[in-house]
Amino acid sequence: MMKKKKNKATGKVEPFSIDEWITITTSLGLSAEKVSEISGFPVPGSLHREIAERQEKEEMDNQKKTGQAAVQYYDSTHLAPTDELYHHPETERAMHFEGTVLSVIPSASIPAAKKGATSDTVVGVILDKTAFYPLSGGQACDLGTLSVGPLSLPVLGVEKVGPCVVHFVETKNEDKTVSLETGMLLVGDVDEARRTQLMVHHSAAHVIHHAAREVLGPHVWQQGAKKDVTMAHLDVTHYQAVTLTERLAIEKAANRFVRACHPVTKTEMAKDEAEKAYGFSLYQGGVVPGSEVRVVNMGDQDVEACCGTHVSTTGEIGSIRVLRSNRLSDGVVRLYFVAGDAAADETAAQACILDSLQKEWGVEQQDILMTADRFFDGYKVYGRQVGQLRADLASMRVQAATTGTKTITCYAAEEPNPQLYI
C-alpha cells in the first residue's frame, strides 16, 4: 500500500514527496498521523495547507468547466464586514435584532434567480449586523421579516457577498412600496422554527458522518451535503452501495451518539493551530478560505471546520432517521435523513400508514406484510386469469367474424364486484 523508496546512490530510504503524502491521505482514507506512525516519516508542515489549496483550485476549475463559476453581482469590498450575530456565543440563538442599512442593491442589479421572483420591488439590503444566516455550507438560509416601523417586509433569501450578508427583501407591502435607504434602522425577526430545524439537520449531518465512519470504516469521507427544512442528505465516499443492514446500523449509531448528549463547542482558531490539533480531517466539510477557521467539536468525537449553525449539545437533536441511500457514482453514496421535529413527523407519517392498513385489512401490525404478500399473490393469479379470458374472448370474436354463425354480447363493468342479471 505504502512503499518506501531507496536512493540508488546512497541506499537510504527517501521520505514521501508532498504529492505522495496527498495521494495517501486523500485516497486511502488514512490520517497523516497514521501514515507517519506506519512509515516513520514526519508529517510535512505544509501538508494540510497544500491539500486545501489544491482542492480549492480543483473546485474552481470544475465550476469554470461546467459554467457554474460564481458571478459577483455586487462589489461589497468598500463596506465594513457584516457583524454575524449567529456566530457569537452570546447571540447565536438571537431571533430578534436591530440593524442599520449600509447599502441597498437595486432590483435591476440582482439576478432574477436570486430574488426568488420576477418582481422589480425586491431589493438587496446590507445591514451593519444580522441574525439571518445566509445560504452557506449546504445549509439553506434563514427567512423572516425586516420591519420599518409597523410595516413588515418579507425576507425571501439571504446570501454572503464578499464580507457582507445580503438580504433579498420584498419592499411591496400590500398596495404600498416601501423605499429603503442607507442609514435607516430596521428590525429583523428570524423564523425561529425554520432556523431550529436547519440547525438540527446541520448538526445531525456531522453525527451521521461520524456514525458512517464507525459502521462503514475510516475510509468514509464527506463529499457534499444539503440541509433543508423537510429533509437533508450527506454524500460520503464508499466503495459500494449501502445495504439496509448498514443503513440501520448507521441510524442506530447516530442515535446512540445523540443520546450521549456530547457538548458541541464552536471555536474560532488560527488555521495553522487547528490543523496541528486536528489534522486534515478538519476539512470534511470542504475547503475553508482565510487564515482562521471555526471549529465545531462534538465531544472530541467529531471535529470539523464549519460555519453553520449548530446545537449546544447533541441531545438537542432529538432523534435521527436515515430514510434511504443512493449510489451516486463509483465510490460515492448519498444518505438521506431527517432529525428533530422532521424525524418525529416522519415517524408519525409511517405510523398513520400502518394504522390505516390495519383498519382497512382488519389485521394486526405484525401481520401486515404477510397479508400484503397474500393480496399481491392473488392479484398475480387473477391477473393471469384475466389475461387468459381476454385472449379467449378475442379468439371467439375472430371466429364469429369469420364464420358468421355466432353472436357474442360483451358486458363491461367497473365495479369491484359486478353482478350480471339476464
Solvent accessible surface area in square Angstrom, and as a share of the most:
residue,aa,sasa,rsa
1,M,178,0.79
2,M,38,0.17
3,K,171,0.72
4,K,104,0.44
5,K,97,0.41
6,K,143,0.61
7,N,48,0.25
8,K,209,0.88
9,A,96,0.75
10,T,88,0.51
11,G,46,0.44
12,K,146,0.62
13,V,62,0.36
14,E,62,0.28
15,P,86,0.54
16,F,19,0.08
17,S,53,0.34
18,I,57,0.29
19,D,75,0.39
20,E,52,0.23
21,W,3,0.01
22,I,21,0.11
23,T,78,0.46
24,I,15,0.08
25,T,5,0.03
26,T,62,0.36
27,S,78,0.50
28,L,68,0.34
29,G,15,0.15
30,L,41,0.21
31,S,57,0.37
32,A,3,0.02
33,E,91,0.41
34,K,90,0.38
35,V,0,0.00
36,S,25,0.16
37,E,127,0.57
38,I,95,0.48
39,S,8,0.05
40,G,61,0.58
41,F,26,0.11
42,P,107,0.67
43,V,47,0.27
44,P,38,0.24
45,G,84,0.81
46,S,65,0.42
47,L,0,0.00
48,H,14,0.06
49,R,84,0.31
50,E,50,0.23
51,I,2,0.01
52,A,4,0.03
53,E,93,0.42
54,R,95,0.35
55,Q,60,0.26
56,E,65,0.29
57,K,130,0.55
58,E,106,0.48
59,E,95,0.43
60,M,103,0.46
61,D,48,0.25
62,N,73,0.37
63,Q,60,0.27
64,K,133,0.56
65,K,167,0.71
66,T,90,0.53
67,G,67,0.65
68,Q,131,0.58
69,A,42,0.33
70,A,98,0.76
71,V,126,0.72
72,Q,102,0.45
73,Y,42,0.16
74,Y,42,0.16
75,D,87,0.45
76,S,0,0.00
77,T,99,0.58
78,H,131,0.59
79,L,29,0.14
80,A,65,0.50
81,P,93,0.59
82,T,8,0.05
83,D,58,0.30
84,E,32,0.15
85,L,18,0.09
86,Y,5,0.02
87,H,42,0.19
88,H,63,0.28
89,P,109,0.69
90,E,139,0.62
91,T,38,0.22
92,E,31,0.14
93,R,101,0.37
94,A,28,0.22
95,M,31,0.14
96,H,113,0.51
97,F,13,0.05
98,E,85,0.38
99,G,0,0.00
100,T,46,0.27
101,V,1,0.01
102,L,51,0.25
103,S,14,0.09
104,V,42,0.24
105,I,0,0.00
106,P,77,0.49
107,S,12,0.08
108,A,106,0.82
109,S,52,0.34
110,I,8,0.04
111,P,57,0.36
112,A,59,0.46
113,A,99,0.76
114,K,73,0.31
115,K,17,0.07
116,G,66,0.64
117,A,35,0.27
118,T,131,0.76
119,S,39,0.25
120,D,116,0.60
121,T,24,0.14
122,V,0,0.00
123,V,21,0.12
124,G,0,0.00
125,V,0,0.00
126,I,0,0.00
127,L,0,0.00
128,D,47,0.24
129,K,65,0.28
130,T,0,0.00
131,A,1,0.01
132,F,0,0.00
133,Y,3,0.01
134,P,5,0.03
135,L,107,0.53
136,S,41,0.26
137,G,61,0.59
138,G,28,0.27
139,Q,0,0.00
140,A,16,0.13
141,C,18,0.10
142,D,0,0.00
143,L,53,0.26
144,G,18,0.17
145,T,43,0.25
146,L,0,0.00
147,S,14,0.09
148,V,31,0.18
149,G,66,0.64
150,P,133,0.83
151,L,46,0.23
152,S,54,0.35
153,L,0,0.00
154,P,55,0.35
155,V,5,0.03
156,L,73,0.36
157,G,9,0.09
158,V,4,0.02
159,E,29,0.13
160,K,89,0.38
161,V,7,0.04
162,G,42,0.41
163,P,44,0.28
164,C,0,0.00
165,V,0,0.00
166,V,0,0.00
167,H,0,0.00
168,F,4,0.02
169,V,0,0.00
170,E,31,0.14
171,T,5,0.03
172,K,102,0.43
173,N,33,0.17
174,E,155,0.70
175,D,134,0.69
176,K,121,0.51
177,T,79,0.46
178,V,15,0.09
179,S,80,0.51
180,L,15,0.07
181,E,104,0.47
182,T,96,0.56
183,G,51,0.49
184,M,50,0.22
185,L,103,0.51
186,L,1,0.00
187,V,40,0.23
188,G,0,0.00
189,D,54,0.28
190,V,11,0.06
191,D,63,0.33
192,E,106,0.47
193,A,80,0.62
194,R,48,0.18
195,R,3,0.01
196,T,59,0.34
197,Q,17,0.07
198,L,0,0.00
199,M,9,0.04
200,V,9,0.05
201,H,0,0.00
202,H,5,0.02
203,S,0,0.00
204,A,0,0.00
205,A,3,0.03
206,H,9,0.04
207,V,0,0.00
208,I,0,0.00
209,H,3,0.01
210,H,39,0.18
211,A,1,0.01
212,A,0,0.00
213,R,71,0.26
214,E,100,0.45
215,V,49,0.28
216,L,19,0.09
217,G,14,0.13
218,P,88,0.56
219,H,51,0.23
220,V,0,0.00
221,W,43,0.15
222,Q,23,0.10
223,Q,99,0.44
224,G,23,0.22
225,A,24,0.18
226,K,106,0.45
227,K,7,0.03
228,D,49,0.25
229,V,43,0.25
230,T,112,0.65
231,M,61,0.27
232,A,3,0.03
233,H,26,0.11
234,L,0,0.00
235,D,13,0.07
236,V,0,0.00
237,T,32,0.18
238,H,5,0.02
239,Y,139,0.53
240,Q,78,0.35
241,A,51,0.40
242,V,16,0.09
243,T,69,0.40
244,L,107,0.53
245,T,105,0.61
246,E,40,0.18
247,R,46,0.17
248,L,91,0.45
249,A,37,0.29
250,I,0,0.00
251,E,31,0.14
252,K,139,0.59
253,A,6,0.04
254,A,0,0.00
255,N,23,0.12
256,R,111,0.41
257,F,15,0.06
258,V,2,0.01
259,R,160,0.58
260,A,57,0.44
261,C,74,0.44
262,H,40,0.18
263,P,82,0.52
264,V,8,0.05
265,T,71,0.41
266,K,44,0.19
267,T,67,0.39
268,E,102,0.46
269,M,28,0.13
270,A,48,0.37
271,K,12,0.05
272,D,79,0.41
273,E,98,0.44
274,A,0,0.00
275,E,8,0.04
276,K,173,0.73
277,A,63,0.49
278,Y,73,0.28
279,G,1,0.01
280,F,12,0.05
281,S,46,0.29
282,L,0,0.00
283,Y,3,0.01
284,Q,8,0.03
285,G,50,0.48
286,G,29,0.28
287,V,33,0.19
288,V,21,0.12
289,P,97,0.61
290,G,58,0.56
291,S,87,0.56
292,E,102,0.46
293,V,1,0.01
294,R,10,0.04
295,V,3,0.02
296,V,0,0.00
297,N,18,0.09
298,M,0,0.00
299,G,20,0.19
300,D,111,0.58
301,Q,96,0.42
302,D,9,0.04
303,V,24,0.14
304,E,3,0.01
305,A,5,0.04
306,C,17,0.10
307,C,59,0.36
308,G,2,0.02
309,T,7,0.04
310,H,4,0.02
311,V,0,0.00
312,S,51,0.33
313,T,42,0.25
314,T,0,0.00
315,G,29,0.27
316,E,69,0.31
317,I,1,0.00
318,G,50,0.48
319,S,48,0.31
320,I,1,0.01
321,R,57,0.21
322,V,3,0.02
323,L,33,0.16
324,R,108,0.39
325,S,30,0.20
326,N,67,0.35
327,R,117,0.43
328,L,79,0.39
329,S,62,0.40
330,D,129,0.67
331,G,23,0.23
332,V,29,0.16
333,V,0,0.00
334,R,55,0.20
335,L,0,0.00
336,Y,30,0.11
337,F,0,0.00
338,V,4,0.02
339,A,0,0.00
340,G,15,0.15
341,D,108,0.56
342,A,12,0.10
343,A,1,0.01
344,A,58,0.45
345,D,95,0.49
346,E,47,0.21
347,T,68,0.40
348,A,54,0.42
349,A,51,0.40
350,Q,70,0.31
351,A,54,0.42
352,C,86,0.51
353,I,104,0.53
354,L,59,0.30
355,D,63,0.33
356,S,65,0.42
357,L,49,0.25
358,Q,45,0.20
359,K,154,0.65
360,E,138,0.62
361,W,73,0.26
362,G,66,0.64
363,V,34,0.19
364,E,103,0.46
365,Q,98,0.43
366,Q,143,0.64
367,D,45,0.23
368,I,12,0.06
369,L,142,0.71
370,M,118,0.53
371,T,2,0.01
372,A,17,0.13
373,D,89,0.46
374,R,137,0.50
375,F,97,0.40
376,F,127,0.53
377,D,81,0.42
378,G,23,0.22
379,Y,162,0.61
380,K,117,0.49
381,V,61,0.35
382,Y,143,0.54
383,G,40,0.38
384,R,159,0.58
385,Q,94,0.42
386,V,64,0.37
387,G,38,0.37
388,Q,106,0.47
389,L,116,0.58
390,R,172,0.63
391,A,57,0.44
392,D,62,0.32
393,L,59,0.29
394,A,52,0.40
395,S,68,0.44
396,M,95,0.43
397,R,128,0.47
398,V,96,0.55
399,Q,88,0.39
400,A,15,0.12
401,A,87,0.67
402,T,105,0.61
403,T,74,0.43
404,G,65,0.62
405,T,110,0.64
406,K,112,0.48
407,T,131,0.76
408,I,54,0.27
409,T,90,0.52
410,C,60,0.36
411,Y,143,0.54
412,A,108,0.84
413,A,61,0.47
414,E,176,0.79
415,E,110,0.49
416,P,128,0.81
417,N,134,0.69
418,P,74,0.47
419,Q,145,0.64
420,L,108,0.54
421,Y,184,0.70
422,I,194,0.99
